Amino acid sequence: MEQGSVDQNETKPQRLIEPGQGRLELLIGWGDPAGQRAAMEAGFTREGVRRMPDEELQVWSRLPGDPAEPAPRLLPDLPGSELSDGVVSLRPLDEGDVAFYTELHSLPEVVATSVPPVPPSAEEVRRRCLRSPANWLAGTRADLVILDTATGERAGEIDLYYQEPPTQQAMIGYSMLPAYRGRGFATRAAQLVALWAFAETDIARLIAGAAPENIGSQRVLEKAGFRREAFLRSRLPGPGGTRIDDVQYVLLAGDLLAQASSGG
Ligand SMILES: CC(C)(COP(=O)(O)OP(=O)(O)OC[C@H]1O[C@@H](n2cnc3c(N)ncnc32)[C@H](O)[C@@H]1OP(=O)(O)O)[C@@H](O)C(=O)NCCC(=O)NCCS
């Protein structure tokens, strides 16, 4: 992240409040993943976001009857902090990625496939990058930068959204910088994320969607082993109040095993 661009409110040390009735409450800044890890270790549960006129803080609480052990993570840390197949490497997005994220999300074709299809403001980019570790720890999403392993350069982004823990379904989305397209990077990244999700989390269904005319993205999904399963009419918001159809793909752990055993 650029020097000096961290909002003081985001990195404020956590505050402990005891409002009574045996309830312990921690308010933790978004830029304080260490504080969040400590709260989780101490058996606190994340319950939401405290909105105030000049700041937003994560609210964590602990009740007397809560288990002493930390709650299991829906999205654990990556083994060795990254995933790699020797050609691409994936590592968590963080506050140092603001310039890269701005470049990627300024591209018209990336904006067109975003929800909603508008470029994020500078403030929104900063928040997404800064809050990425907190979202991962909270188990809501895992945002990953795709690196060219040979050079270490940032090539693209792939995100896993754990939107439906009760049904064990998550979704992926990805974008590449133009200079890195056509080299199989998006396919490799999707395969790495899928392998990790099925091996390290309780995700049972991994879905992804693409606009009907986005042949490149559909090809990526097919090459990564996903199967087309639905055509969702007017699924997503389009530009200027329009709606966009969505071709839905799904991957199951068993599909990957079948692929591996058939040598695919
Ligand atoms: C779609 C996108 C992620 C593909 O990334 P990529 O790294 O170039 O994809 P890969 O190199 O892994 O390509 C996988 C397959 O798709 C094909 N493909 C990729 N882009 C294509 C396109 N625009 N048209 C047709 N086929 C395409 C490749 O040829 C390859 O198939 P092949 O091995 O049979 O030749 C990239 O073009 C992009 O970032 N687009 C803008 C954002 C976007 O659409 N994101 C997806 C939102 S659903």
The ligand as an SDF file (V2000), in Angstrom:
LIG
                    3D

 48 50  0  0  0  0  0  0  0  0999 V2000
  -11.6520  -14.4590  -19.4390 C   0  0  0  0  0  0  0  0  0  0  0  0
  -10.1910  -14.3490  -19.0060 C   0  0  0  0  0  0  0  0  0  0  0  0
  -10.1280  -14.4050  -17.4810 C   0  0  0  0  0  0  0  0  0  0  0  0
   -9.3990  -15.5200  -19.6140 C   0  0  0  0  0  0  0  0  0  0  0  0
   -8.1040  -15.5210  -19.0680 O   0  0  0  0  0  0  0  0  0  0  0  0
   -6.8970  -16.2790  -19.7690 P   0  0  0  0  0  0  0  0  0  0  0  0
   -5.7740  -16.3790  -18.7880 O   0  0  0  0  0  0  0  0  0  0  0  0
   -6.6050  -15.6420  -21.0720 O   0  0  0  0  0  0  0  0  0  0  0  0
   -7.5130  -17.7150  -20.0450 O   0  0  0  0  0  0  0  0  0  0  0  0
   -6.6870  -19.0310  -20.4200 P   0  0  0  0  0  0  0  0  0  0  0  0
   -5.4110  -18.6240  -21.0650 O   0  0  0  0  0  0  0  0  0  0  0  0
   -6.6260  -19.9030  -19.2370 O   0  0  0  0  0  0  0  0  0  0  0  0
   -7.6230  -19.6560  -21.5440 O   0  0  0  0  0  0  0  0  0  0  0  0
   -8.3490  -20.8530  -21.3680 C   0  0  0  0  0  0  0  0  0  0  0  0
   -9.0240  -21.2080  -22.6770 C   0  0  0  0  0  0  0  0  0  0  0  0
   -9.9410  -20.1610  -23.0370 O   0  0  0  0  0  0  0  0  0  0  0  0
   -9.6630  -19.7030  -24.3400 C   0  0  0  0  0  0  0  0  0  0  0  0
   -9.9340  -18.2690  -24.3600 N   0  0  0  0  0  0  0  0  0  0  0  0
   -9.4650  -17.3290  -23.5360 C   0  0  0  0  0  0  0  0  0  0  0  0
   -9.9430  -16.1140  -23.8960 N   0  0  0  0  0  0  0  0  0  0  0  0
  -10.7230  -16.3240  -24.9760 C   0  0  0  0  0  0  0  0  0  0  0  0
  -11.5220  -15.4660  -25.7780 C   0  0  0  0  0  0  0  0  0  0  0  0
  -11.5810  -14.1340  -25.5400 N   0  0  0  0  0  0  0  0  0  0  0  0
  -12.2220  -16.0190  -26.8030 N   0  0  0  0  0  0  0  0  0  0  0  0
  -12.1750  -17.3520  -27.0340 C   0  0  0  0  0  0  0  0  0  0  0  0
  -11.4480  -18.2160  -26.2930 N   0  0  0  0  0  0  0  0  0  0  0  0
  -10.7280  -17.7040  -25.2740 C   0  0  0  0  0  0  0  0  0  0  0  0
   -8.1970  -20.0030  -24.5470 C   0  0  0  0  0  0  0  0  0  0  0  0
   -7.8740  -20.0790  -25.9170 O   0  0  0  0  0  0  0  0  0  0  0  0
   -8.0600  -21.3310  -23.8330 C   0  0  0  0  0  0  0  0  0  0  0  0
   -8.5820  -22.3700  -24.6100 O   0  0  0  0  0  0  0  0  0  0  0  0
   -7.6150  -23.3500  -25.4490 P   0  0  0  0  0  0  0  0  0  0  0  0
   -6.5720  -23.8480  -24.4930 O   0  0  0  0  0  0  0  0  0  0  0  0
   -8.5310  -24.4090  -25.9280 O   0  0  0  0  0  0  0  0  0  0  0  0
   -7.0290  -22.5160  -26.5240 O   0  0  0  0  0  0  0  0  0  0  0  0
   -9.5490  -13.0070  -19.4830 C   0  0  0  0  0  0  0  0  0  0  0  0
   -9.7500  -12.8840  -20.8610 O   0  0  0  0  0  0  0  0  0  0  0  0
  -10.1180  -11.7690  -18.7880 C   0  0  0  0  0  0  0  0  0  0  0  0
   -9.6090  -11.3320  -17.7580 O   0  0  0  0  0  0  0  0  0  0  0  0
  -11.1880  -11.1940  -19.3610 N   0  0  0  0  0  0  0  0  0  0  0  0
  -11.8360   -9.9970  -18.7820 C   0  0  0  0  0  0  0  0  0  0  0  0
  -12.5340  -10.2730  -17.4540 C   0  0  0  0  0  0  0  0  0  0  0  0
  -13.4610  -11.4800  -17.5140 C   0  0  0  0  0  0  0  0  0  0  0  0
  -14.1480  -11.7290  -18.4980 O   0  0  0  0  0  0  0  0  0  0  0  0
  -13.4940  -12.2150  -16.4030 N   0  0  0  0  0  0  0  0  0  0  0  0
  -14.3760  -13.3730  -16.2550 C   0  0  0  0  0  0  0  0  0  0  0  0
  -15.6930  -12.9190  -15.7440 C   0  0  0  0  0  0  0  0  0  0  0  0
  -16.8950  -14.2300  -15.7770 S   0  0  0  0  0  0  0  0  0  0  0  0
  1  2  1  0
  2  3  1  0
  2  4  1  0
  2 36  1  0
  4  5  1  0
  5  6  1  0
  6  7  2  0
  6  8  1  0
  6  9  1  0
  9 10  1  0
 10 11  2  0
 10 12  1  0
 10 13  1  0
 13 14  1  0
 14 15  1  0
 15 16  1  0
 15 30  1  0
 16 17  1  0
 17 18  1  0
 17 28  1  0
 18 19  1  0
 18 27  1  0
 19 20  2  0
 20 21  1  0
 21 22  1  0
 21 27  2  0
 22 23  1  0
 22 24  2  0
 24 25  1  0
 25 26  2  0
 26 27  1  0
 28 29  1  0
 28 30  1  0
 30 31  1  0
 31 32  1  0
 32 33  2  0
 32 34  1  0
 32 35  1  0
 36 37  1  0
 36 38  1  0
 38 39  2  0
 38 40  1  0
 40 41  1  0
 41 42  1  0
 42 43  1  0
 43 44  2  0
 43 45  1  0
 45 46  1  0
 46 47  1  0
 47 48  1  0
M  END
$$$$
